[in-house]
Amino acid sequence: MSAAIRSEGHQTALQQELRELADVVGPGPLVDLLLERAFQQGATDVHFDPRQDGLHVRLRIDGILHDVLTLTTQNAPQVISRLKLMSGMDITERRMCQDGHISSSVLKHQRDVRVGSGPTIHGERLVLRLMPDDTKLTVLEQLGFEPSQLEVLHKAVKAPSGMLLSVGPVGSGKSTTTYAALSMLNNPGRSMVTIEDPVERRIEGINQIQTDGKIGFGFVEALRGVLRQDPNIIMVGEIRDAETAHIAARAALTGTQVLSTLHASDTAATVDLFREFELPPMFIADSLNCVIAQRLLRKVCEKDREKYHPDSATAQILGLNPDQCGSIELSRGVPSPANFNTGYYGRTGVFEIMRVDSDTRDAILHRKSNAEIREMSRSKGMQTLEQSAINKVLAGITTVEEMHRVLLSA
């Protein structure tokens, strides 16, 4: 069977199941089945996008959106109203954005769903974010770090104070890495607190705080309060502004270990971002302990894959000698129902870890540039995101095309 024919098969089967149900049942059973299938497929988000021809339902699987159903303009309002009712939203308000939440008890799942709504020119749009499974990816060794990186990271996680930051764009796995580090530190002898929006994973033995912007209880207010409660370790879901950055840095300087995430392109860019937040160089140098930059790459499907020899252009991208092409085998996926017709199944992290040592601190104090700090870290053995990705390609875990999509085209 050709790849093109197989590529149609699984998606059509899922669409057919949902379409047949949509024709014979109300919005309740349809929504229930859709969420059940989304969890089964490992989706992270479900999009309900209104278009001129109806409501397009799409699942985000391994970072890519897939169309699974188009509801008619007659059926769409009922489904939207059902979801808004389940998530505690005002079903009469269609002009403004709303946030909602579907609890795990309602869904009979152990995972919550965060819901966001908003108006578009074709009607109301909803996006459901499926909270991660608390039982998966709970230790650092499961995330894709290489042995040398794990050695550096374990030392950083065990530091008694300072900031450990995970940086990268939205959807790069920062929270998962932070939770895994937090789980490693979880000990009854420590006072541990998280400040999150939203609380994505529930961890036994840790005090988890949900911020609420509606009542003026944001990261800044929660962080100030927690610092008066004798914490050993604080996890701040995200450093979004200068005030949060200043308070987190002060906490790290006064003996508290702070774990957080930040939107920065790479490890050294974190220093630039803190400079934009107007943190004094001394604060940055003395509070930062370790910075992890990361991305997520789709993995070649284990069930349906094939081997091939790279051509000269691929060898150049991978930093190989063209003479090596005949002796090196790479892997690529074959589209099939097992991998949702993409050739990929699951994702792995690629990482760049900058340990802030005395030389790095000195460079920060002397206001060295982002490029200078990064080059100095590379000269001392830091593996870059690009090199981490190349290692995954050579190991047959991912492909050159996926590396290019996530890293080289940015």
KEBA-163214 format. One record per residue: residue in one letter; x, y negated, z of N, C-alpha, C in turn. Coordinates in steps of 0.02 Angstrom, whole numbers, padded with zeros to 5 digits, always signed. Example, Ala and Ser with C-alpha at 12.3 -4.5 7.8 and 13.67 -1.06 7.14 Angstrom:
% residues 2
a+00660+00284+00390+00615+00225+00390+00660+00165+00390/s+00642+00112+00354+00684+00053+00357+00645-00002+00394/
//
This chain:
% residues 410
m+00043+00060+00000+00000+00000+00000+00044-00062+00000/s+00028-00111-00041+00070-00171-00045+00063-00213+00017/a+00114-00256+00030+00112-00299+00089+00053-00346+00086/a+00036-00371+00025-00019-00418+00018-00085-00387+00038/i-00096-00324+00016-00159-00290+00034-00161-00276+00108/r-00105-00252+00136-00104-00239+00207-00113-00303+00247/s-00088-00358+00221-00092-00422+00255-00165-00444+00263/e-00208-00422+00216-00278-00440+00222-00314-00397+00274/g-00293-00334+00281-00332-00284+00316-00352-00301+00387/h-00302-00313+00430-00318-00321+00501-00358-00384+00514/q-00338-00438+00482-00373-00501+00493-00446-00495+00470/t-00457-00462+00413-00525-00453+00389-00566-00411+00437/a-00536-00359+00466-00571-00316+00513-00593-00355+00574/l-00550-00398+00601-00567-00438+00659-00621-00489+00640/q-00612-00521+00583-00663-00569+00560-00730-00535+00551/q-00730-00475+00522-00792-00440+00509-00828-00423+00574/e-00789-00400+00624-00820-00383+00688-00854-00444+00719/l-00819-00501+00718-00847-00562+00748-00906-00588+00707/r-00899-00585+00640-00952-00611+00597-01017-00570+00605/e-01010-00504+00609-01069-00461+00617-01103-00475+00684/l-01063-00486+00736-01092-00501+00801-01126-00569+00801/a-01095-00618+00768-01123-00686+00765-01191-00686+00732/d-01203-00638+00686-01266-00636+00650-01323-00606+00690/v-01306-00567+00743-01359-00530+00777-01367-00547+00852/v-01318-00582+00881-01323-00597+00953-01318-00672+00964/g-01331-00692+01026-01326-00762+01044-01255-00782+01058/p-01244-00846+01077-01176-00871+01089-01141-00838+01147/g-01178-00815+01198-01147-00785+01256-01106-00724+01240/p-01136-00671+01212-01096-00611+01194-01041-00625+01144/l-01054-00671+01098-01002-00688+01048-00941-00718+01082/v-00953-00765+01127-00897-00797+01163-00860-00746+01205/d-00897-00702+01239-00866-00651+01281-00821-00605+01240/l-00845-00583+01181-00805-00539+01139-00744-00576+01111/l-00754-00638+01092-00698-00677+01064-00642-00685+01115/l-00660-00700+01177-00609-00707+01229-00575-00640+01245/e-00616-00587+01244-00587-00521+01256-00536-00503+01203/r-00553-00517+01139-00507-00502+01084-00445-00547+01088/a-00455-00609+01108-00398-00656+01114-00348-00630+01166/f-00373-00606+01223-00329-00578+01274-00294-00515+01248/q-00332-00472+01213-00303-00410+01187-00248-00424+01137/q-00256-00476+01096-00207-00492+01044-00147-00530+01072/g-00149-00548+01136-00094-00586+01165-00094-00659+01144/a-00153-00686+01128-00158-00756+01108-00144-00801+01168/t-00115-00859+01153-00104-00909+01206-00157-00964+01204/d-00189-00974+01146-00239-01027+01138-00293-01004+01089/v-00352-01031+01099-00407-01021+01051-00431-01090+01031/h-00431-01104+00966-00452-01169+00940-00521-01163+00907/f-00565-01210+00923-00630-01216+00890-00629-01283+00854/d-00613-01280+00789-00602-01341+00750-00660-01354+00702/p-00697-01408+00711-00753-01423+00666-00729-01450+00599/r-00756-01423+00546-00741-01446+00478-00807-01457+00442/q-00802-01479+00382-00862-01493+00343-00903-01430+00330/d-00869-01372+00323-00904-01310+00308-00923-01269+00370/g-00909-01295+00431-00926-01259+00492-00872-01263+00544/l-00878-01221+00596-00831-01222+00652-00779-01166+00641/h-00717-01184+00630-00664-01135+00619-00635-01114+00686/v-00635-01048+00698-00607-01020+00759-00539-00990+00743/r-00488-01011+00781-00420-00989+00767-00385-00967+00831/l-00347-00914+00826-00307-00889+00883-00234-00906+00872/r-00201-00932+00924-00129-00943+00920-00094-00881+00949/i-00060-00845+00905-00025-00784+00925+00048-00791+00906/d+00092-00783+00955+00164-00792+00945+00179-00861+00914/g+00141-00911+00935+00154-00979+00914+00122-01000+00849/i+00090-00954+00813+00060-00968+00748-00016-00961+00752/l-00053-01008+00721-00126-01005+00722-00151-00961+00665/h-00201-00919+00681-00232-00874+00632-00307-00885+00633/d-00336-00895+00574-00409-00900+00567-00441-00832+00578/v-00492-00829+00621-00526-00765+00633-00601-00769+00621/l-00629-00829+00618-00702-00834+00610-00720-00906+00591/t-00770-00913+00548-00799-00979+00534-00873-00976+00550/l-00894-01016+00598-00965-01018+00618-01001-01071+00577/t-01063-01057+00561-01103-01105+00522-01117-01167+00564/t-01135-01220+00531-01151-01283+00566-01213-01274+00610/q-01255-01223+00596-01314-01210+00638-01294-01174+00703/n-01247-01127+00699-01227-01088+00758-01174-01123+00801/a-01134-01167+00771-01077-01197+00806-01098-01234+00870/p-01150-01277+00869-01167-01314+00930-01184-01269+00990/q-01214-01211+00976-01232-01165+01030-01169-01136+01063/v-01120-01118+01021-01058-01091+01048-01020-01144+01088/i-01016-01204+01061-00982-01258+01097-01016-01272+01164/s-01083-01275+01164-01120-01287+01226-01109-01232+01276/r-01107-01169+01252-01095-01112+01296-01027-01118+01330/l-00976-01134+01292-00908-01140+01320-00903-01199+01368/k-00935-01254+01352-00933-01312+01396-00970-01298+01461/l-01025-01261+01457-01062-01242+01517-01020-01196+01561/m-00985-01147+01531-00942-01101+01568-00885-01137+01602/s-00861-01191+01570-00802-01226+01597-00819-01286+01640/g-00883-01295+01655-00904-01348+01702-00903-01417+01672/m-00909-01423+01607-00911-01488+01574-00982-01514+01568/d-00988-01578+01554-01052-01609+01540-01070-01595+01467/i-01121-01552+01456-01136-01532+01387-01171-01587+01348/t-01194-01640+01381-01226-01695+01346-01176-01748+01322/e-01114-01745+01349-01063-01794+01331-01021-01768+01273/r-01029-01800+01214-00993-01779+01155-00948-01833+01126/r-00948-01891+01158-00911-01948+01131-00841-01955+01160/m-00828-01923+01217-00764-01932+01251-00731-01865+01265/c-00666-01866+01277-00629-01805+01294-00647-01782+01364/q-00650-01718+01374-00662-01689+01440-00614-01631+01452/d-00601-01618+01516-00561-01560+01536-00604-01514+01577/g-00595-01449+01566-00634-01400+01604-00592-01339+01620/h-00625-01291+01651-00589-01232+01676-00638-01174+01682/i-00620-01117+01653-00660-01056+01660-00621-01010+01706/s-00651-00992+01762-00614-00953+01812-00611-00880+01791/s-00562-00844+01818-00553-00774+01802-00612-00732+01826/s-00646-00754+01879-00704-00716+01904-00761-00717+01854/v-00770-00773+01819-00823-00778+01768-00808-00730+01710/l-00744-00726+01691-00725-00686+01633-00712-00613+01650/k-00710-00596+01715-00692-00529+01737-00621-00511+01716/h-00579-00563+01710-00508-00555+01696-00469-00582+01756/q-00405-00567+01760-00364-00594+01813-00331-00660+01792/r-00354-00689+01736-00322-00749+01710-00374-00803+01697/d-00356-00865+01715-00401-00921+01703-00392-00947+01633/v-00440-00989+01612-00437-01022+01547-00447-01097+01558/r-00402-01138+01533-00409-01211+01535-00440-01234+01469/v-00488-01279+01474-00525-01300+01415-00521-01376+01406/g-00509-01397+01345-00508-01469+01329-00555-01482+01271/s-00594-01535+01275-00640-01552+01221-00627-01623+01197/g-00651-01638+01136-00644-01706+01111-00682-01714+01046/p-00700-01775+01029-00739-01787+00968-00695-01790+00905/t-00722-01767+00849-00690-01776+00784-00744-01801+00735/i-00724-01818+00674-00773-01844+00626-00823-01791+00604/h-00807-01726+00616-00853-01673+00596-00888-01642+00656/g-00878-01669+00715-00911-01641+00773-00862-01630+00830/e-00885-01594+00881-00846-01585+00941-00796-01528+00934/r-00735-01539+00958-00681-01490+00954-00665-01465+01024/l-00650-01399+01030-00630-01369+01093-00565-01331+01083/v-00521-01335+01132-00461-01293+01133-00457-01259+01200/l-00452-01192+01198-00447-01152+01259-00374-01130+01267/r-00347-01142+01325-00279-01119+01340-00284-01061+01388/l-00262-01002+01366-00266-00942+01407-00205-00939+01453/m-00217-00940+01517-00162-00939+01565-00122-00874+01559/p-00057-00876+01571-00015-00816+01562-00032-00762+01613/d-00014-00701+01595-00024-00643+01639+00027-00647+01696/d+00002-00648+01758+00045-00654+01816+00094-00596+01824/t+00078-00539+01792+00119-00479+01802+00174-00471+01751/k+00176-00515+01700+00225-00508+01646+00276-00565+01647/l+00336-00550+01623+00390-00600+01618+00401-00636+01684/t+00410-00597+01736+00418-00625+01803+00490-00628+01827/v+00536-00597+01789+00606-00598+01808+00648-00625+01750/l+00703-00657+01767+00745-00690+01716+00772-00640+01665/e+00784-00578+01686+00813-00528+01641+00766-00509+01584/q+00702-00525+01589+00653-00507+01538+00645-00561+01483/l+00678-00618+01491+00662-00675+01449+00705-00683+01387/g+00760-00646+01383+00802-00650+01324+00870-00682+01336/f+00888-00696+01398+00954-00722+01414+01007-00669+01398/e+01065-00692+01375+01121-00646+01366+01158-00637+01432/p+01194-00582+01441+01227-00568+01505+01269-00626+01532/s+01308-00658+01488+01350-00713+01511+01308-00772+01535/q+01250-00783+01502+01206-00837+01523+01173-00821+01590/l+01154-00758+01598+01122-00738+01662+01170-00748+01721/e+01233-00734+01709+01283-00743+01763+01286-00816+01785/v+01287-00862+01737+01288-00933+01753+01223-00954+01787/l+01167-00928+01762+01102-00948+01788+01091-00923+01859/h+01112-00862+01873+01103-00835+01941+01140-00877+01992/k+01200-00899+01975+01237-00943+02021+01201-01009+02032/a+01173-01036+01978+01137-01100+01983+01074-01093+02024/v+01037-01039+02015+00975-01029+02052+00988-01021+02126/k+01045-00992+02143+01061-00981+02214+01091-01042+02249/a+01101-01096+02212+01129-01157+02243+01080-01183+02297/p+01105-01207+02353+01061-01229+02408+01023-01293+02394/s+01046-01334+02347+01012-01397+02331+01028-01417+02259/g+00998-01471+02238+01009-01495+02170+00950-01478+02125/m+00952-01505+02064+00898-01494+02016+00917-01442+01964/l+00871-01395+01953+00876-01346+01900+00820-01362+01851/l+00838-01383+01790+00788-01406+01742+00786-01359+01681/s+00725-01346+01658+00715-01310+01595+00685-01360+01546/v+00719-01369+01489+00699-01422+01442+00685-01393+01372/g+00643-01428+01335+00625-01407+01268+00558-01436+01249/p+00535-01424+01188+00470-01450+01166+00413-01412+01197/v+00352-01435+01184+00292-01400+01207+00291-01329+01178/g+00275-01280+01221+00269-01212+01197+00334-01175+01189/s+00387-01198+01221+00452-01165+01214+00468-01118+01272/g+00420-01107+01318+00430-01059+01372+00462-01088+01435/k+00462-01154+01441+00494-01185+01499+00463-01163+01566/s+00397-01162+01568+00363-01144+01630+00377-01071+01649/t+00379-01027+01599+00393-00957+01613+00462-00948+01644/t+00512-00984+01617+00579-00981+01646+00580-01007+01717/t+00545-01063+01728+00543-01093+01795+00510-01046+01845/y+00455-01014+01825+00421-00967+01869+00465-00907+01885/a+00503-00883+01835+00547-00826+01847+00602-00844+01898/a+00629-00905+01891+00679-00929+01939+00648-00936+02009/l+00586-00960+02011+00551-00969+02074+00539-00901+02107/s+00520-00851+02068+00509-00784+02095+00573-00755+02124/m+00630-00770+02092+00694-00746+02117+00710-00777+02186/l+00686-00839+02196+00700-00874+02259+00649-00859+02313/n+00594-00828+02294+00538-00817+02342+00560-00775+02401/n+00559-00805+02459+00584-00772+02520+00543-00798+02579/p+00520-00754+02623+00480-00776+02680+00515-00826+02726/g+00582-00826+02723+00620-00871+02766+00626-00942+02739/r+00597-00955+02680+00601-01022+02650+00532-01053+02645/s+00530-01120+02648+00469-01157+02635+00470-01177+02562/m+00423-01149+02523+00422-01160+02451+00355-01189+02429/v+00358-01241+02388+00298-01276+02366+00303-01290+02291/t+00247-01282+02256+00244-01302+02186+00192-01357+02178/i+00206-01403+02132+00159-01457+02114+00148-01450+02039/e+00086-01434+02019+00074-01414+01950+00011-01445+01921/d+00009-01448+01855-00050-01472+01819-00053-01438+01751/p-00085-01379+01745-00120-01343+01798-00075-01291+01831/v-00101-01258+01884-00067-01200+01913-00075-01143+01864/e-00020-01121+01833-00023-01072+01780-00019-01000+01806/r+00020-00990+01858+00028-00922+01886+00021-00927+01962/r-00014-00879+01990-00020-00876+02063+00035-00831+02090/i+00074-00857+02138+00130-00820+02166+00119-00813+02242/e+00116-00751+02264+00105-00737+02335+00163-00765+02377/g+00147-00799+02431+00197-00824+02477+00221-00894+02462/i+00195-00926+02409+00216-00994+02391+00156-01040+02394/n+00165-01099+02423+00112-01149+02427+00106-01185+02360/q+00051-01176+02325+00042-01205+02258-00011-01260+02260/i+00008-01318+02233-00034-01377+02235-00056-01395+02164/q-00120-01408+02156-00148-01430+02092-00158-01506+02094/t-00126-01542+02048-00137-01614+02046-00205-01629+02016/d-00229-01690+02029-00295-01710+02004-00294-01785+01988/g-00286-01800+01924-00282-01870+01903-00345-01909+01916/k-00402-01874+01920-00467-01909+01929-00471-01944+01997/i-00435-01918+02045-00436-01949+02112-00370-01983+02129/g-00327-01991+02078-00263-02025+02088-00211-01983+02124/f-00219-01916+02121-00171-01871+02153-00129-01838+02099/g-00076-01874+02077-00032-01850+02025+00032-01822+02053/f+00081-01811+02009+00145-01782+02030+00180-01827+02081/v+00178-01892+02071+00212-01938+02116+00183-01934+02186/e+00117-01938+02191+00084-01936+02256+00095-01869+02291/a+00089-01814+02253+00099-01748+02282+00171-01738+02305/l+00218-01762+02265+00289-01753+02281+00307-01792+02344/r+00282-01853+02349+00295-01892+02410+00268-01857+02472/g+00208-01829+02466+00178-01795+02523+00216-01732+02541/v+00235-01692+02491+00270-01629+02504+00337-01641+02538/l+00372-01695+02519+00438-01708+02549+00434-01723+02624/r+00375-01737+02648+00366-01747+02721+00346-01682+02756/q+00346-01626+02718+00322-01563+02746+00377-01510+02752/d+00439-01532+02759+00496-01488+02772+00504-01433+02719/p+00510-01451+02655+00518-01399+02603+00592-01380+02594/n+00604-01317+02578+00670-01296+02555+00676-01299+02479/i+00621-01279+02447+00620-01276+02374+00555-01307+02348/i+00561-01351+02299+00502-01381+02268+00505-01368+02193/m+00449-01345+02166+00443-01340+02093+00393-01393+02070/v+00417-01439+02027+00375-01491+01998+00360-01469+01926/g+00296-01460+01911+00277-01434+01846+00310-01468+01787/e+00314-01535+01791+00346-01573+01737+00366-01642+01761/i+00425-01664+01743+00446-01732+01756+00425-01774+01696/r+00373-01815+01706+00343-01851+01649+00360-01925+01647/d+00383-01952+01703+00394-02024+01705+00452-02041+01751/a+00471-02104+01751+00529-02127+01789+00520-02118+01864/e+00459-02132+01889+00449-02127+01961+00457-02056+01986/t+00429-02008+01950+00437-01938+01969+00510-01918+01966/a+00546-01941+01914+00617-01925+01907+00657-01952+01966/h+00643-02014+01986+00679-02044+02043+00667-02005+02107/i+00604-01987+02121+00588-01952+02183+00619-01882+02182/a+00615-01847+02125+00644-01780+02120+00720-01783+02130/a+00753-01833+02101+00826-01839+02109+00844-01853+02182/r+00806-01896+02215+00820-01911+02286+00811-01848+02328/a+00759-01809+02312+00747-01747+02350+00806-01699+02341/a+00830-01693+02279+00887-01649+02265+00950-01672+02300/l+00957-01738+02309+01016-01765+02342+01015-01756+02418/t+00955-01744+02445+00948-01739+02518+00940-01668+02542/g+00961-01619+02500+00964-01550+02524+00908-01505+02501/t+00862-01530+02461+00807-01488+02435+00825-01462+02366/q+00807-01401+02352+00817-01374+02285+00754-01391+02244/v+00764-01422+02186+00708-01444+02145+00711-01408+02077/l+00657-01375+02060+00650-01343+01994+00597-01382+01955/s+00611-01396+01892+00562-01432+01853+00574-01422+01778/t+00529-01452+01738+00536-01450+01665+00535-01521+01638/l+00560-01527+01576+00568-01593+01546+00565-01585+01470/h+00539-01634+01436+00539-01633+01363+00602-01666+01336/a+00653-01624+01323+00716-01648+01295+00738-01597+01243/s+00775-01620+01192+00792-01576+01136+00846-01525+01153/d+00894-01544+01196+00946-01497+01216+00972-01515+01285/t+01022-01480+01309+01044-01490+01378+01071-01560+01390/a+01116-01584+01346+01146-01649+01356+01096-01706+01347/a+01045-01695+01305+00994-01747+01295+00956-01762+01360/t+00957-01715+01407+00926-01726+01472+00957-01785+01507/v+01023-01791+01501+01058-01848+01533+01035-01914+01503/d+01028-01916+01437+01003-01976+01404+00932-01994+01427/l+00890-01943+01435+00822-01956+01456+00820-01984+01527/f+00862-01958+01571+00866-01984+01639+00893-02056+01639/r+00938-02071+01592+00962-02140+01586+00905-02186+01564/e+00861-02161+01519+00803-02201+01499+00755-02212+01558/f+00753-02164+01604+00713-02171+01664+00746-02218+01715/e+00805-02244+01697+00843-02292+01737+00867-02263+01803/l+00884-02198+01802+00918-02169+01860+00990-02191+01859/p+01018-02213+01915+01089-02231+01917+01133-02171+01899/p+01188-02182+01865+01233-02127+01846+01251-02082+01905/m+01261-02112+01964+01279-02072+02023+01223-02024+02041/f+01160-02047+02035+01103-02004+02050+01100-01945+02002/i+01110-01960+01937+01107-01907+01887+01162-01856+01899/a+01223-01881+01908+01281-01837+01915+01276-01793+01978/d+01253-01822+02033+01253-01785+02096+01191-01742+02107/s+01136-01759+02072+01074-01720+02083+01067-01661+02035/l+01092-01669+01973+01086-01615+01924+01132-01558+01941/n+01105-01498+01939+01145-01438+01953+01153-01396+01889/c+01098-01387+01853+01100-01345+01794+01042-01364+01748/v+01054-01364+01682+01002-01379+01633+00999-01322+01583/i+00938-01297+01572+00926-01243+01524+00884-01271+01467/a+00912-01272+01407+00872-01289+01348+00850-01224+01315/q+00789-01223+01289+00764-01160+01262+00713-01169+01206/r+00706-01116+01167+00655-01110+01115+00630-01038+01115/l+00573-01027+01084+00546-00960+01076+00547-00940+01003/l+00575-00881+00989+00577-00855+00921+00535-00791+00918/r+00498-00782+00863+00460-00720+00854+00508-00662+00842/k+00490-00604+00869+00531-00544+00861+00506-00502+00802/v+00553-00471+00768+00536-00424+00715+00496-00367+00745/c+00441-00349+00712+00398-00295+00736+00438-00230+00743/e+00433-00198+00801+00470-00136+00813+00441-00078+00772/k+00376-00080+00759+00342-00025+00725+00351-00027+00650/d+00344-00087+00621+00348-00094+00548+00404-00143+00530/r+00461-00115+00513+00520-00156+00496+00563-00121+00445/e+00608-00158+00415+00655-00129+00368+00723-00163+00375/k+00775-00127+00354+00843-00152+00356+00863-00180+00288/y+00908-00229+00288+00934-00255+00225+01003-00286+00237/h+01040-00295+00183+01106-00327+00187+01098-00401+00170/p+01129-00445+00208+01122-00517+00194+01157-00536+00129/d+01131-00588+00095+01165-00615+00037+01215-00668+00060/s+01249-00699+00013+01303-00746+00031+01275-00808+00066/a+01215-00831+00044+01185-00890+00076+01167-00876+00148/t+01139-00817+00161+01121-00797+00230+01184-00790+00272/a+01236-00761+00242+01300-00753+00278+01328-00820+00299/q+01321-00870+00256+01346-00937+00272+01308-00967+00331/i+01241-00958+00332+01201-00983+00387+01222-00950+00453/l+01238-00886+00449+01256-00848+00510+01330-00854+00528/g+01367-00892+00488+01438-00901+00503+01480-00840+00488/l+01458-00799+00440+01493-00737+00423+01536-00747+00360/n+01586-00706+00354+01626-00703+00293+01586-00666+00240/p+01580-00693+00179+01542-00659+00126+01563-00586+00115/d+01626-00571+00129+01651-00503+00121+01618-00454+00169/q+01587-00481+00223+01555-00438+00273+01484-00417+00254/c+01455-00448+00202+01385-00437+00186+01367-00363+00176/g+01411-00326+00143+01397-00256+00130+01397-00212+00191/s+01431-00234+00244+01438-00191+00304+01390-00212+00360/i+01354-00266+00351+01310-00290+00404+01237-00279+00383/e+01197-00253+00430+01126-00242+00418+01085-00288+00463/l+01038-00323+00432+00991-00364+00469+00922-00331+00464/s+00876-00355+00505+00809-00327+00506+00757-00379+00487/r+00703-00356+00455+00646-00400+00443+00583-00357+00449/g+00528-00390+00467+00466-00355+00478+00427-00343+00414/v+00386-00291+00415+00340-00277+00359+00269-00293+00383/p+00233-00338+00350+00166-00355+00372+00121-00293+00377/s+00085-00287+00433+00041-00230+00444-00010-00247+00498/p-00061-00205+00506-00110-00218+00560-00077-00220+00629/a-00021-00185+00638+00011-00183+00704+00041-00250+00724/n+00055-00293+00674+00087-00358+00690+00047-00417+00665/f-00019-00407+00658-00063-00460+00634-00041-00488+00567/n-00011-00444+00529+00007-00458+00459+00061-00512+00451/t+00103-00518+00500+00156-00568+00497+00226-00537+00492/g+00233-00474+00511+00298-00443+00515+00332-00455+00582/y+00300-00493+00625+00327-00509+00691+00279-00485+00745/y+00307-00468+00803+00265-00451+00860+00301-00469+00924/g+00273-00514+00962+00305-00537+01023+00356-00592+01010/r+00381-00621+01064+00431-00674+01059+00486-00665+01110/t+00543-00694+01096+00599-00693+01143+00627-00764+01149/g+00657-00778+01204+00688-00844+01213+00759-00846+01187/v+00779-00905+01163+00850-00918+01150+00868-00979+01192/f+00928-00979+01220+00944-01026+01273+01012-01059+01264/e+01017-01117+01295+01080-01154+01301+01083-01177+01374/i+01134-01156+01410+01138-01171+01482+01199-01215+01497/m+01185-01274+01524+01239-01320+01542+01244-01323+01618/r+01297-01295+01645+01310-01300+01717+01344-01367+01730/v+01318-01407+01774+01346-01473+01788+01403-01465+01839/d+01463-01460+01813+01522-01453+01857+01555-01521+01867/s+01614-01521+01897+01647-01584+01913+01664-01625+01851/d+01684-01591+01797+01700-01626+01734+01638-01658+01704/t+01582-01622+01706+01519-01649+01679+01497-01709+01721/r+01503-01704+01787+01485-01760+01830+01528-01821+01815/d+01592-01809+01805+01637-01865+01789+01617-01898+01723/a+01598-01857+01674+01576-01884+01609+01512-01925+01616/i+01467-01902+01658+01404-01940+01669+01419-02006+01704/l+01462-02004+01754+01480-02065+01791+01513-02116+01747/h+01551-02092+01697+01585-02137+01651+01544-02152+01588/r+01480-02135+01592+01431-02151+01539+01451-02124+01471/k+01478-02063+01471+01494-02031+01407+01429-02017+01369/s+01434-02015+01303+01374-02005+01262+01349-01933+01266/n+01287-01926+01243+01256-01860+01238+01302-01812+01200/a+01326-01833+01141+01368-01790+01099+01433-01771+01134/e+01463-01818+01170+01526-01804+01205+01515-01753+01261/i+01461-01761+01298+01446-01715+01353+01433-01644+01326/r+01395-01642+01271+01379-01576+01242+01442-01542+01214/e+01484-01581+01181+01545-01552+01153+01592-01527+01208/m+01594-01565+01263+01636-01544+01319+01611-01478+01348/s+01545-01471+01354+01515-01410+01380+01528-01352+01333/r+01524-01365+01267+01538-01312+01218+01610-01289+01223/s+01656-01337+01232+01727-01319+01236+01742-01276+01298/k+01698-01280+01347+01707-01241+01409+01666-01177+01408/g+01639-01160+01349+01607-01095+01342+01531-01095+01338/m+01499-01153+01338+01426-01155+01334+01403-01130+01265/q+01358-01082+01266+01330-01056+01203+01270-01099+01183/t+01272-01125+01122+01219-01170+01100+01156-01131+01080/l+01101-01168+01072+01039-01137+01049+01049-01102+00982/e+01086-01135+00936+01098-01106+00871+01136-01041+00875/q+01188-01040+00917+01228-00979+00923+01187-00923+00956/s+01146-00941+01005+01103-00892+01037+01055-00861+00986/a+01028-00903+00942+00982-00878+00890+01019-00833+00840/i+01079-00853+00820+01119-00812+00774+01132-00743+00804/n+01147-00741+00868+01159-00677+00902+01098-00632+00899/k+01039-00663+00906+00976-00624+00903+00964-00598+00832/v+00982-00637+00782+00974-00615+00712+01021-00556+00699/l+01084-00562+00719+01133-00509+00707+01115-00445+00745/a+01079-00453+00801+01058-00394+00840+00994-00363+00813/g+00965-00392+00760+00904-00364+00731+00841-00381+00770/i+00846-00430+00815+00788-00447+00857+00742-00496+00820/t+00771-00543+00783+00731-00591+00745+00762-00600+00676/t+00738-00649+00638+00760-00657+00569+00790-00726+00558/v+00827-00732+00503+00855-00797+00483+00799-00847+00470/e+00745-00823+00439+00688-00867+00423+00657-00895+00486/e+00650-00853+00538+00621-00876+00601+00667-00925+00636/m+00732-00911+00635+00781-00957+00663+00777-01024+00628/h+00772-01023+00562+00768-01086+00524+00704-01123+00540/r+00648-01087+00545+00583-01119+00560+00585-01156+00627/v+00614-01125+00677+00611-01153+00744+00668-01201+00758/l+00728-01187+00734+00786-01227+00752+00812-01272+00696/l+00824-01245+00638+00860-01281+00587+00817-01331+00549/s+00751-01321+00548+00707-01368+00513+00685-01425+00556/a+00701-01422+00621+00679-01475+00667+00718-01539+00656/
//
